[in-house]
Amino acid sequence: MSALPRTPQPVSTTVPKPQLYIDGKWVEGESTIEIAIVDPATGATLAKGRGASDAQVDAAAAAAARAFAAWAAMPAYDRGQILRSAAAKLRANADELARVMTLEQGKPFAEAKAEILGSCEIIEWNADEGRRLYGRLVPSRQSNVQVQVVHEPVGPVAAFTPWNFPMTTPVRKITGSLAAGCTCVIKPAEETPLTCLAIVRALEESGLPAGVLNVVYGDAAAISTRLIDNPAIRKISFTGSTRVGRMLAEHAGRMLKKATLELGGHAPVVVFEDADLERAVPQIMALKYKNAGQICISPTRFIVHEKIFAPFVERFANTATSLKVGPGLDEKTTMGPLANGRRATAITSLIDDAVKAGATIAAQGSAPEGGHFRGPTVLTKIPLTARVMTEEPFGPLALVNSFKTFDEAMAEANRLPYGLASYVFTRDLANAQRSAAAIESGMVAFNSARVAWPEAPFGGVKDSGSGSEGGSEGLEGYTVTKTVSLSW
């Protein structure tokens, strides 16, 4: 499916015990909520811990508030050096961290290692970008007045991350906020806290002052509410479902707190008649079934010109059924299990509903028994009444329908309220330019399946969220703008 390296890895299933990190100390959770780390490939419980109590959540926010002034005053160069040191430590330990990520999340070892190495690039970008949070001088109307515009850190940040990218998503929020001069309390997904804790250890070993970064998890709804309500928290950053994002945004709005939201997607892929299928299909496949399709920018709705519909489906189906589904630590595996039983059940339900509505199964790969495995599936000629044409599948499910005209393709691409990522394949410059203007999406890739780069903003429009992570825009989201008028 991809060219990622398949490095042999140890077969040990030992993982660290999940802990909390508050005010520079590793502590056991004190709530009644038990956190179990479960291997999606086997269903085996690998480790257990306790979630954070209300008092521990409050302590984390208080620690972030105490540490804020000193951290914000630290030169951006020095903050960046700490971040760069942490990236080097994570890169040096990539093999062991990839093994832990695979065990707690399920993705193949090669994908896990690639995620870690890519996350290190994000850390390094943010470390340097903190030194480029430039202000400006505004031409004055008076000779004895100087008008400055400066960007200052907004304050302590509450960050909430999902389970599908256990390192990339926390890294974006942690290092974006820290590089801008903010302190942070992060709540990683309860299914996959261990990778996030590895980021914290690397930062701690690199000299991060106590209280600058804190980690709590447990009762997700209760912790989110308590952090947003805490007056010390001045901004939230959330990646997850549109449903939960709406609730958090409404809550933050009532408290007049800034919010960056990276929410759901249902990415369209428009394949025009002149597309190079030999180039297009492998690129799309590499992203479609990466992480078993559990990616917010995963290409999902394939809108293919009717004249190349049949050859496209044939190529796509043949490639899908050739994937090797299995445990992520098996070096032959090219697609791992779904991260939890909820996703496995949801995918089966969506397929059954689509077939009942009249869709055709063009391909369905095999999958091992046990665990949360589902074979890569390709559906064609799916009626719009099928649930999967409206609900984000978030799994190894591709939907292929045909179109006749440009306007018809754009109408389908924009039909849903989502607008995170979109993909277009064409060798016609006019089609590319018209599509770029017409598609309602925060990110659009042409003749490529890549839209995420450390140096470029990552974010959506409409129900896919607001604000960006990555690029200069990502750090600006952790700042407030101040106008300074100096007279003499």
Backbone hydrogen bonds, N-H to C=O, Kabsch-Sander energy under -0.5 kcal/mol:
donor,donor_aa,acceptor,acceptor_aa,energy
7,T,5,P,-0.7
20,L,27,V,-2.8
21,Y,215,V,-1.9
22,I,25,K,-2.4
25,K,22,I,-1.4
27,V,20,L,-2.1
27,V,25,K,-0.6
31,S,51,G,-2.3
35,I,49,G,-3.5
36,A,34,E,-0.6
37,I,47,A,-3.1
38,V,36,A,-0.7
39,D,44,A,-2.8
42,T,39,D,-1.0
43,G,39,D,-3.5
46,L,37,I,-3.8
46,L,44,A,-0.6
47,A,37,I,-1.0
49,G,35,I,-2.2
51,G,33,I,-2.8
52,A,217,Y,-3.1
57,V,53,S,-2.1
58,D,54,D,-2.4
59,A,55,A,-2.2
60,A,56,Q,-2.1
61,A,57,V,-2.0
62,A,58,D,-2.5
63,A,59,A,-2.3
64,A,60,A,-2.1
65,A,61,A,-2.0
66,R,62,A,-2.3
67,A,63,A,-2.2
68,F,64,A,-0.8
69,A,65,A,-0.6
71,W,67,A,-2.1
72,A,68,F,-3.1
73,A,69,A,-1.7
74,M,70,A,-1.0
79,R,75,P,-2.2
80,G,76,A,-2.5
81,Q,77,Y,-1.7
82,I,78,D,-1.5
83,L,79,R,-1.9
84,R,80,G,-2.7
85,S,81,Q,-2.1
86,A,82,I,-2.0
87,A,83,L,-2.1
88,A,84,R,-2.0
89,K,85,S,-1.9
90,L,86,A,-2.4
91,R,87,A,-2.5
92,A,88,A,-2.1
93,N,89,K,-1.2
94,A,91,R,-1.3
97,L,93,N,-2.3
98,A,94,A,-2.5
99,R,95,D,-1.9
100,V,96,E,-2.0
101,M,97,L,-2.6
102,T,98,A,-2.6
103,L,99,R,-2.0
104,E,100,V,-2.2
105,Q,101,M,-2.6
106,G,101,M,-0.7
106,G,102,T,-1.5
109,F,328,G,-2.6
112,A,108,P,-2.4
113,K,109,F,-2.8
114,A,110,A,-2.2
115,E,111,E,-2.3
116,I,112,A,-2.0
117,L,113,K,-2.5
118,G,114,A,-2.5
119,S,115,E,-2.3
120,C,116,I,-1.8
121,E,117,L,-1.2
122,I,118,G,-1.5
123,I,119,S,-2.4
124,E,120,C,-2.3
125,W,121,E,-2.3
126,N,122,I,-2.7
127,A,123,I,-2.6
128,D,124,E,-1.9
129,E,125,W,-2.8
130,G,126,N,-2.0
131,R,128,D,-1.3
132,R,129,E,-1.9
133,L,130,G,-0.8
134,Y,132,R,-2.4
136,R,149,V,-2.0
138,V,147,V,-2.9
145,V,142,Q,-1.3
146,Q,486,L,-3.0
147,V,138,V,-0.7
148,Q,146,Q,-0.6
148,Q,484,V,-3.4
149,V,136,R,-2.5
150,V,482,K,-2.7
152,E,150,V,-0.5
152,E,480,V,-2.6
154,V,478,Y,-2.5
157,V,183,T,-2.1
158,A,235,K,-2.6
159,A,157,V,-0.5
159,A,185,V,-2.7
160,F,237,S,-2.6
161,T,187,K,-1.9
169,T,165,F,-1.4
171,V,167,M,-2.6
172,R,168,T,-2.2
173,K,169,T,-1.7
174,I,170,P,-3.4
175,T,171,V,-2.2
176,G,171,V,-0.6
176,G,172,R,-1.2
177,S,173,K,-2.1
178,L,174,I,-2.6
179,A,175,T,-2.2
180,A,176,G,-1.3
181,G,178,L,-1.2
182,C,177,S,-2.7
184,C,212,V,-2.7
185,V,157,V,-2.9
186,I,214,N,-2.9
187,K,159,A,-3.0
189,A,162,P,-0.5
192,T,189,A,-0.7
196,C,192,T,-0.5
197,L,193,P,-2.2
198,A,194,L,-1.5
199,I,195,T,-1.3
200,V,196,C,-1.7
201,R,197,L,-2.3
202,A,198,A,-2.0
203,L,199,I,-2.1
204,E,200,V,-3.0
205,E,201,R,-2.7
206,S,202,A,-0.7
207,G,204,E,-1.6
208,L,203,L,-2.1
212,V,209,P,-1.5
214,N,184,C,-1.8
215,V,21,Y,-3.0
216,V,186,I,-2.0
220,A,218,G,-1.1
223,I,219,D,-2.8
224,S,220,A,-2.5
225,T,221,A,-2.2
226,R,222,A,-2.3
227,L,223,I,-2.5
228,I,224,S,-2.4
229,D,225,T,-2.2
230,N,226,R,-1.1
233,I,230,N,-1.4
234,R,156,P,-2.9
235,K,156,P,-1.0
236,I,258,K,-2.4
237,S,158,A,-2.1
238,F,260,T,-2.7
239,T,160,F,-1.8
240,G,262,E,-1.9
245,G,241,S,-2.5
246,R,242,T,-2.4
247,M,243,R,-1.4
248,L,244,V,-2.5
249,A,245,G,-2.7
250,E,246,R,-2.5
251,H,247,M,-2.2
252,A,248,L,-3.0
253,G,249,A,-2.6
254,R,250,E,-1.9
255,M,251,H,-1.1
256,L,253,G,-1.3
257,K,252,A,-2.5
258,K,234,R,-1.3
260,T,236,I,-2.1
261,L,466,S,-2.7
262,E,238,F,-2.7
263,L,261,L,-0.6
263,L,464,S,-2.3
267,A,298,S,-0.6
269,V,301,R,-2.9
270,V,423,Y,-2.8
271,V,269,V,-0.6
271,V,303,I,-2.8
272,F,270,V,-0.6
272,F,425,F,-2.4
275,A,272,F,-1.9
277,L,275,A,-1.1
279,R,276,D,-0.8
280,A,276,D,-3.0
281,V,277,L,-2.1
283,Q,279,R,-1.2
284,I,280,A,-2.6
285,M,281,V,-2.8
286,A,282,P,-2.1
287,L,283,Q,-1.1
288,K,284,I,-3.2
289,Y,285,M,-1.9
290,K,287,L,-0.5
292,A,289,Y,-1.6
293,G,290,K,-1.8
294,Q,291,N,-2.1
295,I,293,G,-1.7
298,S,295,I,-1.8
300,T,267,A,-2.6
301,R,267,A,-2.1
302,F,300,T,-0.9
302,F,399,L,-3.8
303,I,269,V,-3.4
303,I,301,R,-0.6
304,V,302,F,-0.7
304,V,401,N,-2.8
305,H,271,V,-2.5
306,E,403,F,-2.4
308,I,305,H,-1.6
309,F,305,H,-0.5
309,F,306,E,-0.5
312,F,308,I,-2.1
313,V,309,F,-2.6
314,E,310,A,-2.3
315,R,311,P,-2.3
316,F,312,F,-2.8
317,A,313,V,-3.1
318,N,314,E,-2.3
319,T,315,R,-2.0
320,A,316,F,-2.4
321,T,317,A,-2.3
322,S,318,N,-0.7
322,S,319,T,-0.6
323,L,320,A,-1.2
325,V,323,L,-0.8
326,G,335,M,-2.0
330,D,327,P,-1.7
331,E,329,L,-0.6
333,T,330,D,-2.1
334,T,324,K,-2.9
335,M,324,K,-1.8
338,L,372,H,-3.1
344,A,340,N,-1.5
345,T,341,G,-2.4
346,A,342,R,-2.1
347,I,343,R,-2.4
348,T,344,A,-1.8
349,S,345,T,-2.1
350,L,346,A,-2.4
351,I,347,I,-2.3
352,D,348,T,-2.3
353,D,349,S,-2.3
354,A,350,L,-2.3
355,V,351,I,-2.5
356,K,352,D,-2.1
357,A,353,D,-1.7
358,G,354,A,-0.7
358,G,355,V,-0.9
359,A,354,A,-2.7
360,T,380,T,-2.6
362,A,360,T,-0.9
362,A,378,V,-2.3
363,A,378,V,-1.5
365,G,376,P,-3.1
372,H,40,P,-2.1
373,F,370,G,-0.7
377,T,396,P,-2.6
378,V,363,A,-2.8
379,L,398,A,-3.0
380,T,360,T,-2.7
381,K,400,V,-1.6
386,A,383,P,-1.7
389,M,386,A,-1.6
390,T,387,R,-2.1
391,E,387,R,-3.3
397,L,395,G,-2.4
398,A,377,T,-2.5
399,L,300,T,-2.5
400,V,379,L,-2.8
401,N,302,F,-2.8
401,N,399,L,-0.5
403,F,304,V,-1.6
409,A,405,T,-2.1
410,M,406,F,-2.5
411,A,407,D,-2.3
412,E,408,E,-1.9
413,A,409,A,-2.3
414,N,410,M,-2.0
415,R,412,E,-1.0
419,G,461,V,-0.5
422,S,443,M,-1.6
423,Y,268,P,-2.1
424,V,445,A,-2.5
425,F,270,V,-2.8
426,T,424,V,-0.5
429,L,427,R,-0.6
432,A,428,D,-2.1
433,Q,429,L,-2.7
434,R,430,A,-2.7
435,S,431,N,-2.4
436,A,432,A,-2.5
437,A,433,Q,-1.6
438,A,434,R,-1.9
439,I,435,S,-2.8
441,S,439,I,-1.2
442,G,419,G,-1.7
443,M,420,L,-1.4
445,A,422,S,-2.4
447,N,424,V,-3.2
451,V,449,A,-0.5
453,W,451,V,-0.6
456,A,453,W,-1.6
458,F,469,E,-3.2
459,G,457,P,-0.5
461,V,419,G,-2.3
463,D,417,P,-2.8
464,S,461,V,-2.1
465,G,462,K,-1.3
466,S,261,L,-1.3
469,E,458,F,-2.3
471,G,454,P,-2.5
474,G,470,G,-1.6
475,L,471,G,-0.9
476,E,472,S,-1.9
477,G,473,E,-1.2
478,Y,475,L,-1.9
479,T,476,E,-1.7
480,V,152,E,-3.0
482,K,150,V,-2.9
484,V,148,Q,-3.0
484,V,482,K,-0.5
485,S,483,T,-0.5
486,L,146,Q,-3.4
486,L,484,V,-0.6
487,S,485,S,-0.5
488,W,144,N,-1.9
